[in-house]
Amino acid sequence: MSEPPTDGVGSLPVTEPPTHAPASLLANSAFMLLARGFTLATGGALAIYAIRSFSVVSYGRYAIAVALITIFTALSEMGISSLALRRMSYDDDRMETSLATALAAEAVTSLAALAFLFPVAIILGYPHEVLVLLAIGSGIVLFQGILGALEAAFKARRLMANVAVYSIVQSGVTAALGFPLVALGAGPAGLVAAVAIGAAAAFPLGLLLLRRRLGITPDWTGVWRTVLPFLRASIPIALTGAVTVIYERVDLLMISKLDNAAAAAIYAVPLTIVQYTLLIPAVIGTAFFPVLAKTLQSDVKEARSSLFLVSRLFLLASAPIAIFLMASGGELVTAVFGQRYESSGPVLTLLAWTIIFGFQIFLLWYALLATFHERGMVGIMVFGLVLNVALNAFLIPAYGPKGAAAALIVSDLTILVGQASLVQRHVFSIPWLQLFAKPLAATAVTVPVVLLLRPSSGLLAGAVGAIAFLTVLLATQYVSRNEWRPLTDPIEMQLGRLRRA
């Protein structure tokens, strides 16, 4: 594999490391997991409270509006933050210029996305209530895209603590406003408003942290001349990102049209649970990308080793979560969200499979982005989207939300196979035996345990099954002791200091 010489906009020379000491992958992942953990706790609690407070139809309309907002936010993002991250990771000298270009490009594309959001919603025939939610949530499209450009600068310098700070503020503001607004009867409109205000509050804080912690301010000199070339270069990444987000939300929108808003709510609840678990690979993957990009410049063999170590760690983390959700299904959903969502249990049992696929899809996407193979991803994602839509059109009328879940499983697996094929051909040879031999053995032990306990209690079966799977992999050193050392050594050091103190 050759060294990546260009990002499509200009030459990217290899530069000296920045004067700011970058944090380690462990530290960056820890900072972001802390922030995402806070988001998960506050956002999850707010989601549970809202779901239990709203009627099923009201929550269905809220889910539809959020799906449309998410799609148009991704369209406004246009691959800008990913391209900015790659440029900044390879070229520290143009950081301020790249940041200004990214912010200007985000502003242009966000306004364009907002211009199309409402006509699309009207053409699709959504009711007045959904249109009101979209109007309130238009600020999300604008500010969330701009935050992505700021985040790219911190990611490139591998100083994610700053991103964690304004992410926590964003989640905190959303929760602080969301709970009272829902309690006061503001309904879905109040919840969408809280999310929009949270995103708006994070933006000035992000700019302040960028200036104070990195000493960076956007260089606006001649920026408008660079926006159009930048957007052209971002098109392959943008296509992949846009198709990915449409792919993730199209099933919910198709349920709302082929079935009804209540069925959309039944599907949205387990889908939300699954998407929260995918915060983990999103956080670690973005922290890992700059490390991988730098390592590729100096030691391709080490880059391959680190990539597939993270792949094994992702499998070690995702499979137990999936096993627990598959087995607990209906018991977990009704315990958390109430009996109204009993029908969501079987959907969660199916969607849990996508967690395992999703962790690996995130990682392989970053591997392909770092090695300049995002164009190949476009075809894979388009095929996955077409397959998903075709399966949904056939399965939703017959099986409702469960049909949509089955369609997502098949199309997710198809995308993962396509990514793996692309990596195998153009990036690294994949160590198939190292990745899958021991997990298959652990599965053979886990399945009988789950089947034996599930008639008594799904929650118990899920918990014991997850522990059994994890125990087998740890006992067989799926990740060796030496590979754990970057994680265990800092912990042991801190414990030693505590003991001495």
Buried (B, 14 or more C-beta within 10 A) or exposed (E): EEEBEEBBBEEBEEEEEBEEEBBBBBBBBBBBBBBBBBBBEBBBEBBBBBBBBBEBBBBBBBBBBBBBBBBBBBBBBBBBBBBBBBBBBBBBEBBBBBBBBBBBBBBBBBEBBBEEBBEEBEEEEBEEBBBBBBBBBBBBBBBBBBBBBBBBBBBBBBBBBBBBBBBBBBBBBBBBBBBEBBEEEBBBBBBBBBBBBBBBBBBEBBBEBBEEBBEBEBBBEEBEEBBEEBBEBBBBBBBBBBBBBBBBBBBBBBBBEBBBBBBBBBBBBBBBBBBBBBBBBBBBBBBBBBBBBBBBEEEBEEBBBBBBBBBBBBBBBBBBBBBBBBBBBBBBBBEBBEEBBBBBBBBBBBBBBBBBBBBBBBBBBBBBBBBBBBBBBBBBBBBBBEBBBEBBEEBBEEBBBBBBBBBBBBBBBBBBEBBBEBBEEEBBEBEEEEBBEBBEBBBEEBBEBBEEBBEEBBBBBBBBBBBBBBBBBEEEEBBEEEBEEEBEEBEEEEEEEEEEE
